[in-house]
Amino acid sequence: MLAHEPVGSIGEEERKRMVLKVKFLIICIFGFVMLMAGIGINSSSAMETDDCLGCHGDSSIIDEGGERLYIDGAQFAGTKHAEDGCGSCHFVTDDHPDDGIRPGKESCDTCHEDTIDELSKGLHAGNAECTDCHNPHAAKGLKPPGESCGMCHEDAVEEYLKSPHAEKAACSDCHSPHTVKSHLSISGFEKNRRCATCHDNVGHSEWLLRSRLHMQATTCISCHTDSKGIVIAMYIEKRDGVRPDKEGEIDLATYEDLMQLVGDGGVQSLIDTNGDGSITMAELKDFNKNSKYQDVGLWGVLSTETASHSYGIFENRRDCSFCHAAGPKAMQTCYVAFPNQDGTYSRVAVEEGAVLDPLFATPDFYMVGSTRNDILSILGLLIIASGLGAASLHGTFRFLTRKNRRKH
């Protein structure tokens, strides 16, 4: 017969095991709480903002470690960052600076994620840090042009500061530093819209015939700066019916619009059919005559290869022959600007002289001296020659018969 353990002794063992489990759980919870408390103290910085400014707000710190260590407390108090405190970006211990540990610095994208995302897609990505342009300890935050833009664009800033615009606008009023694109990747229409934000009531119509049409066929900087390399950039526009006066709003075709026309070939294949990276006169003619593309067409804009910041009024631009004459340099170089998926434009060079082609030249972009039709040119010359000939014959006849007229 097997002996049985008392029931009470089994309950005692269970009780002891439960007590050990509870003690272990309490120790774990206590350790976790202490760990979190330590992390909290560390992450929120062991020092308060007033503690930091006690040293960094004293200008004598400049002599010890340079201007970068000095923070103007009054300026900092007016910033958004002051509400969060120094500890939101910098991590130090109670023993700072004697602990020998360099203070940590939080990344700007912790709070400004959307702005950093914008910046990553622009030209400044990888070329500049936030603090190159922004002072996080100042009320307005944005450094003066000479200390921000001028660090990289010294020549442009120096040129700009001598122009009339310098007293009215900062660099960022025309250039968005977070989404900045290259000069050649922006459409001429977008550049003009930037100017129109301030110059929306210009007086071109007081002296320039069909001023609206001219404004749609040239960029502001082509006439109001001494930018070099004037060329013709052609954009593909959507034609929802015919603009009766050719001065309606230009509706540029987007990347998505053109992809519907070309399928998988890429928007460039719309005109550059052989894909060699250049456009010939024959390809321009084929595009113009192709009934498949009757709802789109080319619109030429006088543009510049470079962007100068020496803004002003140049009297030679009021001379019609600056553009409207046979053979000016501006008519010799031409590009077709194709839209990209991100809204920028990529240029493809057109065979030199294509814009002057008398047949199927750039639609709706006609210059005096660059005729579309040889027959009309010949007829025009014949009319002029006939007029001169008739006048010469009449004068000669009167000269030869002058004696007879005197007798009568």
Backbone hydrogen bonds, N-H to C=O, Kabsch-Sander energy under -0.5 kcal/mol:
donor,donor_aa,acceptor,acceptor_aa,energy
10,I,6,P,-1.1
11,G,7,V,-1.4
12,E,8,G,-1.4
13,E,9,S,-1.4
14,E,10,I,-1.7
15,R,11,G,-2.0
16,K,12,E,-2.1
17,R,13,E,-2.1
18,M,14,E,-2.2
19,V,15,R,-2.2
20,L,16,K,-2.2
21,K,17,R,-2.0
22,V,18,M,-2.3
23,K,19,V,-2.4
24,F,20,L,-2.4
25,L,21,K,-2.3
26,I,22,V,-2.5
27,I,23,K,-2.3
28,C,24,F,-2.2
29,I,25,L,-2.6
30,F,26,I,-2.6
31,G,27,I,-2.6
32,F,28,C,-2.5
33,V,29,I,-2.5
34,M,30,F,-2.4
35,L,31,G,-2.4
36,M,32,F,-2.7
37,A,33,V,-2.3
38,G,34,M,-2.3
39,I,35,L,-2.4
40,G,36,M,-2.8
41,I,37,A,-2.4
42,N,38,G,-2.2
43,S,39,I,-3.4
44,S,40,G,-2.1
45,S,42,N,-0.9
46,A,92,V,-1.7
52,C,48,E,-1.9
53,L,49,T,-2.7
54,G,50,D,-1.1
55,C,51,D,-0.6
55,C,52,C,-1.3
56,H,52,C,-2.9
57,G,53,L,-1.5
58,D,55,C,-1.4
59,S,57,G,-0.6
61,I,58,D,-2.3
62,I,59,S,-1.7
63,D,60,S,-0.8
64,E,60,S,-0.7
65,G,61,I,-2.6
66,G,62,I,-2.1
69,L,66,G,-1.5
70,Y,67,E,-1.4
71,I,56,H,-3.3
73,G,71,I,-0.9
76,F,72,D,-2.7
77,A,73,G,-2.0
78,G,74,A,-0.6
78,G,75,Q,-1.2
79,T,76,F,-1.9
83,E,80,K,-1.0
84,D,80,K,-0.6
84,D,81,H,-0.7
85,G,81,H,-1.7
88,S,85,G,-1.5
89,C,86,C,-1.8
90,H,86,C,-2.7
91,F,104,G,-0.9
92,V,90,H,-0.5
96,H,93,T,-1.4
98,D,95,D,-1.5
99,D,95,D,-0.8
100,G,97,P,-1.3
102,R,100,G,-0.5
104,G,91,F,-1.7
106,E,89,C,-2.8
110,T,107,S,-1.6
111,C,108,C,-1.4
112,H,108,C,-2.8
116,I,112,H,-2.2
117,D,113,E,-2.0
118,E,114,D,-2.0
119,L,115,T,-2.6
120,S,116,I,-1.9
121,K,118,E,-1.5
122,G,119,L,-1.5
123,L,180,V,-2.2
125,A,122,G,-1.1
127,N,124,H,-2.0
128,A,124,H,-1.4
132,D,129,E,-1.6
133,C,129,E,-0.6
133,C,130,C,-1.3
134,H,130,C,-2.6
135,N,141,G,-4.4
138,A,135,N,-1.8
142,L,140,K,-0.5
143,K,133,C,-2.8
147,E,144,P,-1.5
148,S,144,P,-1.3
150,G,145,P,-4.0
151,M,148,S,-1.2
152,C,149,C,-1.4
153,H,149,C,-3.3
157,V,153,H,-2.4
158,E,154,E,-2.4
159,E,155,D,-2.3
160,Y,156,A,-2.6
161,L,157,V,-2.5
162,K,159,E,-0.9
163,S,160,Y,-2.0
166,A,160,Y,-0.6
166,A,163,S,-1.3
167,E,164,P,-0.9
168,K,165,H,-1.7
169,A,165,H,-2.7
173,D,170,A,-1.6
174,C,170,A,-0.5
174,C,171,C,-1.5
175,H,171,C,-2.6
176,S,174,C,-0.6
179,T,176,S,-1.0
180,V,176,S,-0.6
185,S,182,S,-1.0
186,I,183,H,-0.8
191,K,187,S,-1.8
192,N,188,G,-1.9
193,R,189,F,-1.9
194,R,190,E,-1.6
195,C,191,K,-1.6
196,A,192,N,-2.2
197,T,193,R,-0.8
197,T,194,R,-0.8
198,C,195,C,-1.5
199,H,195,C,-2.8
200,D,198,C,-1.0
206,E,203,G,-1.3
207,W,204,H,-1.6
208,L,204,H,-3.1
209,L,207,W,-0.6
211,S,208,L,-0.8
214,H,210,R,-1.9
215,M,211,S,-2.5
216,Q,212,R,-1.4
217,A,213,L,-0.7
217,A,214,H,-0.8
219,T,302,L,-1.9
222,S,219,T,-1.2
223,C,219,T,-0.7
223,C,220,C,-1.1
224,H,220,C,-2.6
225,T,221,I,-0.7
227,S,221,I,-0.6
231,V,303,S,-2.2
232,I,333,T,-2.1
233,A,231,V,-0.5
233,A,301,V,-2.8
234,M,232,I,-0.5
234,M,335,Y,-2.9
235,Y,299,W,-2.5
236,I,337,A,-0.6
237,E,235,Y,-0.6
237,E,297,G,-3.0
238,K,251,D,-3.6
239,R,295,D,-3.3
240,D,238,K,-0.7
241,G,239,R,-1.7
246,K,243,R,-1.0
251,D,249,E,-0.5
252,L,250,I,-0.8
253,A,236,I,-2.7
258,L,254,T,-2.1
259,M,255,Y,-2.1
260,Q,256,E,-1.3
261,L,257,D,-0.6
261,L,258,L,-0.8
262,V,258,L,-2.0
263,G,259,M,-2.2
265,G,262,V,-1.3
266,G,263,G,-0.5
269,S,266,G,-1.2
270,L,267,V,-1.5
271,I,268,Q,-1.5
272,D,268,Q,-2.5
273,T,271,I,-2.1
275,G,272,D,-1.1
279,I,349,A,-2.4
284,L,280,T,-1.9
285,K,281,M,-2.5
286,D,282,A,-2.4
287,F,283,E,-2.1
288,N,284,L,-2.3
289,K,285,K,-2.1
290,N,286,D,-1.2
291,S,289,K,-0.5
293,Y,290,N,-1.6
294,Q,291,S,-1.4
296,V,293,Y,-1.7
297,G,237,E,-1.9
299,W,235,Y,-2.6
301,V,233,A,-2.3
302,L,217,A,-2.5
303,S,231,V,-3.1
303,S,301,V,-0.5
305,E,228,K,-0.9
305,E,229,G,-1.8
306,T,228,K,-1.6
308,S,306,T,-0.6
311,Y,309,H,-1.5
312,G,224,H,-2.0
314,F,223,C,-0.6
314,F,312,G,-0.6
315,E,313,I,-0.6
317,R,314,F,-1.7
318,R,315,E,-1.7
319,D,316,N,-0.8
320,C,318,R,-0.6
322,F,319,D,-2.3
323,C,320,C,-1.5
324,H,320,C,-3.2
325,A,323,C,-1.7
331,M,328,P,-2.0
332,Q,329,K,-1.8
333,T,329,K,-0.7
335,Y,232,I,-2.3
336,V,348,V,-2.5
337,A,234,M,-3.1
337,A,335,Y,-0.5
338,F,336,V,-0.7
338,F,346,S,-2.9
340,N,344,T,-3.3
343,G,340,N,-1.5
345,Y,185,S,-1.7
346,S,338,F,-2.6
348,V,336,V,-2.1
350,V,334,C,-2.6
351,E,279,I,-3.2
353,G,332,Q,-0.7
354,A,351,E,-2.3
356,L,353,G,-1.0
357,D,354,A,-1.4
365,F,362,T,-1.7
370,S,367,M,-2.2
377,S,373,N,-1.8
378,I,374,D,-2.6
379,L,375,I,-2.8
380,G,376,L,-2.5
381,L,377,S,-2.3
382,L,378,I,-2.6
383,I,379,L,-2.5
384,I,380,G,-2.2
385,A,381,L,-3.0
386,S,382,L,-3.0
387,G,383,I,-2.3
388,L,384,I,-2.5
389,G,385,A,-2.9
390,A,386,S,-3.0
391,A,387,G,-2.1
392,S,388,L,-2.3
393,L,389,G,-2.9
394,H,390,A,-2.5
395,G,391,A,-2.4
396,T,392,S,-2.8
397,F,393,L,-2.9
398,R,394,H,-2.2
399,F,395,G,-2.0
400,L,396,T,-2.4
401,T,397,F,-1.5
402,R,399,F,-1.0
405,R,401,T,-1.7
406,R,402,R,-1.5
407,K,403,K,-1.6
408,H,404,N,-1.0
